[in-house]
Amino acid sequence: MKRLCSKLATAIIITAVGGISLSAMAGQSGIVGFNPSKDTATPSSQIVFNKINPAISMGGAYGNMSKGGHGTFGKFPAKFITPFHTHSGAYHGVVVAGTMTNPFKGEENPPELTPGSYWYVPAKSEHATACVSAQPCQFYFHANSAFDFHPVKQ
């Protein structure tokens, strides 16, 4: 828990300085010209990642994360944790690279999630999301609603 708290302090500073800029995400339009009735295959080399703060990058697979339903890839640096926060809508996540945790409020020992692991966050659930490995982490998440981020006062 001490390790989690020190990383949380670092994340709060990064978030306070850089902020999670929803306006930066507003410029991310997902896949331009995406047609949900057309077969689609996008190589990873064609996914464009945008920094939403100094530590976090997001890349659209489909939809527009600032406007509604979407599938989005995220990248965290090694040994990084977000501040505890909530989202207005629920989302599903899958680890692609690195080792992550997704501690929920009051959880002292969240499970370590390696590539292929899944997590789910209900709307308004207090949680953090962390990359606990020595290598950067990548994950994929999808939701039926727009992405937002509401820090929780601890």
ROTI-755643 format. One record per residue (C-alpha): x, y, z; residue in one letter. Coordinates in steps of 0.25 Angstrom, whole numbers, plus 5000, padded with zeros to 4 digits. Layout:
BEGIN
XYZA
...
end
This chain:
BEGIN
500050005000M
501250095003K
501750074989R
500350104983L
500250234992C
501550284987S
501250264972K
499850324975L
500550454979A
501350454967T
500150434958A
499450544965I
500550644962I
500650594948I
499150614946T
499150744953A
500250804945V
499750734932G
498350714934G
497550614927I
497150694915S
495750664910L
495950774900S
497150704895A
496350574893M
495250654886A
496150664874G
496350514874Q
495250474864S
495550324865G
495650264851I
495250364841V
494150314832G
493950194841F
492650114836N
492050014846P
491449934835S
492749914827K
493849814830D
495049884837T
496449844840A
497449944845T
498949904847P
499549954860S
500550044852S
499350124847Q
498750154861I
499050304864V
499350324879F
499150464885N
499650514898K
498550554908I
499450594918N
501050574920P
500850434924A
499650374917I
499450354902S
498150304895M
497950244881G
496550224875G
496150094869A
494750134867Y
493750244870G
494050374877N
494450364892M
494050504895S
492650494889K
492050354891G
492350204889G
493750164886H
494850064886G
496250134890T
497650084893F
498350154904G
499850154908K
500450184922F
501950194926P
502550094934A
502250104949K
501150204948F
499750214955I
498650314952T
497950384964P
496650314969F
495550364960H
494250324955T
493550324941H
492150364937S
492050234929G
492450094931A
493650034923Y
494349904920H
495849884919G
496849784914V
498349794917V
499149784904V
500649804909A
501249814923G
500649784936T
499549874942M
498649884954T
497249944955N
497049974970P
495650004974F
495350084987K
495750014999G
496549904992E
497849884998E
498449774989N
497849784975P
498249664966P
499349694956E
498749684942L
499749634931T
499449634916P
498149574913G
497549614926S
496149684927Y
495549784936W
494249854937Y
493849984944V
492450024947P
491950164945A
492350254957K
493250144963S
494450204971E
495750144965H
497150164960A
497850104948T
499350074949A
500450014941C
501349944952V
502349874942S
503749924939A
503249934925Q
502250034919P
500749984919C
499749984908Q
498349944909F
497049944901Y
495749994907F
494350014901H
493050084906A
491650114901N
491850264906S
492850374905A
494150374913F
494250464925D
495150474937F
494650524951H
495750524962P
495350474976V
495750554988K
496450464997Q
end
